[in-house]
Amino acid sequence: MSNESRRTATSEILDVDSYALRDGGRAFFLTVKEEVVTLQEAVTGIDLSDALAVGGSRKTRLGSEPLEPLWLKGGPRPLVAREGDLLLELELGAVLNPGLFLDQRRNRAVLREKLQSTISALGGRPLRLLNLFCYTGAFSLAVARECVDAGAAVELINVDLSKRYLSWLKRNVALNFPGTDAVVSREFPQDARKFLETEVRKRPASYDAIVIDPPTFSRGPTPFRVENELPGMVTTAIKLLRGAPGDLLFVSCNDSRWLTSAFEATLSEAAPGFRLTPGSYSLEEFGPDYLLKSAFLTRA
Ligand SMILES: C[S@@+](CC[C@H](N)C(=O)[O-])C[C@H]1O[C@@H](n2cnc3c(N)ncnc32)[C@H](O)[C@@H]1O
């Protein structure tokens, strides 16, 4: 684990592998999960002592109070996070999240591990990943890295309501995989529910892996509330999987009112014929009450 930072001509690279809630660190990442604001401290060699300011938000559960953007004062250059072998552009400024959910780090690693046998059985065709609610594309990058390192090609189908996040994702893909034809990324600025409905009619049984990582609630043109929408989305998503033994669906959510046991029971019911393995809850880093709950579903 290195506390070193690297510099490139155009950006500063921040090593987030050493991220932990520790004393004495100088850089903070902010994640906002539902109405909870978590300050995440990264130990880093670069001087970000000026980069840490939080305004207008509390660090505790806010219940119904609206969130205000957080303010991170940036350094002179864009900041890029390095998580293992992935690079992710960070945004400093008035942000709800700077571009990377660090608490999904373990899940990204597990997703890669679980796809290894599927990747080795591709036989020359690209692995197809559907990433719903993709944000800046961290799960897509992780899967693409695993494929490229194994000499396989990958097609990333990324869906998010936000065009801004999809452009950010494209920059992240270019940052990680410059000049390679092995990674094809397509971006769809659509409601994930609509995308699923259309896709299941047009291209059933066409994906090797699907990621569904929705917000607890979103307004959008059609309001979204996770506990109402997720069961139907899971049932539809499994129809998009190929029907092969390696089929993999990863589902995650941050709804603090949804008990983990109920979340898992709902998923099992929504995906008959699939076996559920709990995802990482980052207990060591965040404590047992942390909101993140997640599951990997594979064919039983
Ligand atoms: C929890 S974040 C996803 C984090 C992401 N999976 C990652 O690992 O970095 C939720 C994302 O869902 C998007 N979103 C919210 N409602 C949506 C909807 N109805 N359809 C598609 N995307 C939506 C938001 O723009 C946001 O990028």
The ligand as an SDF file (V2000), in Angstrom:
LIG
                    3D

 27 29  0  0  0  0  0  0  0  0999 V2000
  -25.8010    5.3560   -6.6800 C   0  0  0  0  0  0  0  0  0  0  0  0
  -25.3760    6.2290   -8.1500 S   0  0  0  0  0  0  0  0  0  0  0  0
  -24.6620    4.8900   -9.0070 C   0  0  0  0  0  0  0  0  0  0  0  0
  -23.1960    4.6620   -8.6570 C   0  0  0  0  0  0  0  0  0  0  0  0
  -22.4600    3.8280   -9.6620 C   0  0  0  0  0  0  0  0  0  0  0  0
  -23.0740    2.5300   -9.8750 N   0  0  0  0  0  0  0  0  0  0  0  0
  -20.9930    3.6580   -9.2700 C   0  0  0  0  0  0  0  0  0  0  0  0
  -20.5820    2.5550   -8.9140 O   0  0  0  0  0  0  0  0  0  0  0  0
  -20.2420    4.6270   -9.3130 O   0  0  0  0  0  0  0  0  0  0  0  0
  -26.9510    6.4620   -8.9050 C   0  0  0  0  0  0  0  0  0  0  0  0
  -26.9540    6.9600  -10.3800 C   0  0  0  0  0  0  0  0  0  0  0  0
  -28.2730    6.7440  -10.8730 O   0  0  0  0  0  0  0  0  0  0  0  0
  -28.5960    7.7730  -11.7940 C   0  0  0  0  0  0  0  0  0  0  0  0
  -30.0700    7.7490  -11.9000 N   0  0  0  0  0  0  0  0  0  0  0  0
  -30.9940    8.1840  -11.0050 C   0  0  0  0  0  0  0  0  0  0  0  0
  -32.2400    7.8490  -11.4040 N   0  0  0  0  0  0  0  0  0  0  0  0
  -32.1030    7.1900  -12.5790 C   0  0  0  0  0  0  0  0  0  0  0  0
  -33.0040    6.5480  -13.4720 C   0  0  0  0  0  0  0  0  0  0  0  0
  -34.3360    6.5370  -13.2340 N   0  0  0  0  0  0  0  0  0  0  0  0
  -32.5200    5.9350  -14.5780 N   0  0  0  0  0  0  0  0  0  0  0  0
  -31.1780    5.9320  -14.8310 C   0  0  0  0  0  0  0  0  0  0  0  0
  -30.2790    6.5120  -14.0160 N   0  0  0  0  0  0  0  0  0  0  0  0
  -30.7210    7.1280  -12.9050 C   0  0  0  0  0  0  0  0  0  0  0  0
  -27.9570    8.9990  -11.2030 C   0  0  0  0  0  0  0  0  0  0  0  0
  -27.7250    9.9610  -12.2150 O   0  0  0  0  0  0  0  0  0  0  0  0
  -26.6550    8.4210  -10.6020 C   0  0  0  0  0  0  0  0  0  0  0  0
  -25.6130    8.5310  -11.5130 O   0  0  0  0  0  0  0  0  0  0  0  0
  1  2  1  0
  2  3  1  0
  2 10  1  0
  3  4  1  0
  4  5  1  0
  5  6  1  0
  5  7  1  0
  7  8  2  0
  7  9  1  0
 10 11  1  0
 11 12  1  0
 11 26  1  0
 12 13  1  0
 13 14  1  0
 13 24  1  0
 14 15  1  0
 14 23  1  0
 15 16  2  0
 16 17  1  0
 17 18  1  0
 17 23  2  0
 18 19  1  0
 18 20  2  0
 20 21  1  0
 21 22  2  0
 22 23  1  0
 24 25  1  0
 24 26  1  0
 26 27  1  0
M  CHG  2   2   1   9  -1
M  END
$$$$
